[in-house]
Amino acid sequence: MKKKIYIAGAGGMLGEAFYRIFKDDYDIKCTDKDVNEQWLGFLDFRNFEAYRKDVEAFKPDFLFHLGAHTDLEYCELNVDDTYLTNTTSVENAVFIANKLNIPVLYISTAGIFDGNKDFYDDWDEPNPLGHYARSKYMGERYVRENATRYIICRAGWMMGGGPEKDKKFISKIIKQLVNGKRELHIVNDKDGTPTFTVDFAKNVKLLLEREYWGLYNMVCNGETSRYEVAEEIVNILGLSDEVTLHEVSSSYFNETYFAPRPPSERLVNKKLELRSMNIMREWKTALKEYIHDYYTEYLQQENISLVKEKIIL
């Protein structure tokens, strides 16, 4: 008999990776309030009674709580919905997991730090700057203080899901390039660590199967910046001779991206390293695989010459 996992909030880029990595070895049920895949059922995990009844009916061995509002500007403008979605729903998950006496997985973020340090390990003290970061940190704290057994994994700059699900930096850059833009303005004052959702799901699976409960930083290896990530995307697509990147400060985008963001979100996987459990790859390797696995068809549809003549695999 396969063990059973209930995955709540599985409609986004991370849920796609967890479905891909866990579906063959586990009996899984995936839900979201946005049913955008045939393997998804409807559930709004902000509704405690509905959440509890659905999980209890499935009788899982593990509860994965993935979903959250991750658009920082939305979170600043919609504070109550942010805490309802990112914090109190996490409390719902802990109540349910504790009642069923099963472990709960919660996804935290590098954004909970204030950026005053260059790097943050698993034991550094968070100091969230905005409502997104604060709501996620309060969820993390609740799990740490109340869950009987848990895994908390802090992700960095997430990449995954492909053009339909990825609303983050990497997808935005690729879509601008596909649309013919050849001059890009990229901030030079934001540092971080990319996190490939597929590698992330694989590392969670390893922790789960070894029963190494606790809190872990879980990001790709290697330090980088927004500017360097954009530079690498251009190189992977073979467009370095055609594209000009202009370095700008974050203030250049103040009107669009007005939510507070830390200057550094760089994490180091110290606990994973100490336990010899770090299977996260170097970010450039993961980025190249991500573009190849998730964007080749999209690039072919949008601009076939870009793939056939330019992409370097």
Secondary structure, DSSP 4 states (H G I P E B T S, - for coil): ---EEEEES-SSHHHHHHHHHHTTTSEEEEEESS--STTEEE--TTSHHHHHHHHHHH--SEEEE------HHHHHH-HHHHHIIIIIHHHHHHHHHHHHT--EEEEEEGGGS-S-SS-B-TTSPP---SHHHHHHHHHHHHHHHH-SSEEEEEE-EEE-S-TTT--SHHHHHHHHHHTT--EEEEESS-EE-EEEHHHHHHHHHHHHHHT--EEEE---BS-EEHHHHHHHHHHHTT-TTT-EEEEE-GGGGTTT--S---SB--B--HHHHHTT---PPBHHHHHHHHHHHHHHHHHHHH-HHIIIII---
